Amino acid sequence: MISRLLIWGYGRVGNAMIQGCLQNWNELSDSENHFHELGVISQKARPNSLPSNVTWLNHADVMGSPNTALRQGDVLLLTVTDGLIATISNRCDIPGISIVHCSGATPRMLLEQAASMVFYPLQTFSGESEVDWSTVPVFTEMGGEEDFDVLARVAQLLGVVNTHSIPFSARENLHMAAVFANNFTTAMAGIAHDVLRQKGLQPSWIQPILAQTALNLGANHPWEKLTGPAKRGDELTIQKHLQLLDSHKDWKEIYQIMSGYIQNRTDNDLDVPHMS
């Protein structure tokens, strides 16, 4: 059966997946690459930079007539927003189709006819640099053992070497932890830049400490790397900082919450409540 890998969505994740597939497409032998065609399904216009051998399908056309647009053996890799996953999956619930979503926060779809799987890469995709897929851990979920081959083929084409099969209950907690590690950390760096700009200081001055912080975050025990007034119990400095933040209540509240958490947290990991 001729199989196509169709990446649905051409945002940051979809683009990173297409680039990863293209890097390995010509390097894999016919026996290694079980996909005979690579394509994108998107609402956007086809970019000129995309090679001509990549199929481009219009989102509305596929949704309007999925039985015509899709073929037996197609693997749909959904990189769309979470709100669209169920809509697309239910619309394309066709025998012989494999629907694989890439969300950490959405359960595996329960479909009547199509195979349903999860392929969640734990990585942030900025769109500004190439992704080394060999370093990205991917977390999978299957409906049955027969789905393993589909996910293995996707991983092989991308160059993924680190996969873990986990249930949704674990994946959603992993996704939540990633929000703390990435999104909130990036937001804190954004506030730091905003503070400096507001005070007429150069945001570039804080880049070296951000770079070192990023290295520290890669440690097995990041709490051991923590410094600062809250860690030291330096109330005088904390109160001075809060006074400087009087004109910006949101920043002041964030500073108070984070300082309070740091001060109240014990160094014994066993004291941290574990989520079931």
Order of alpha helices (4+ residues) and beta strands (2+ residues): beta-alpha-beta-beta-alpha-alpha-beta-alpha-beta-beta-beta-alpha-beta-alpha-alpha-alpha-alpha-alpha-alpha
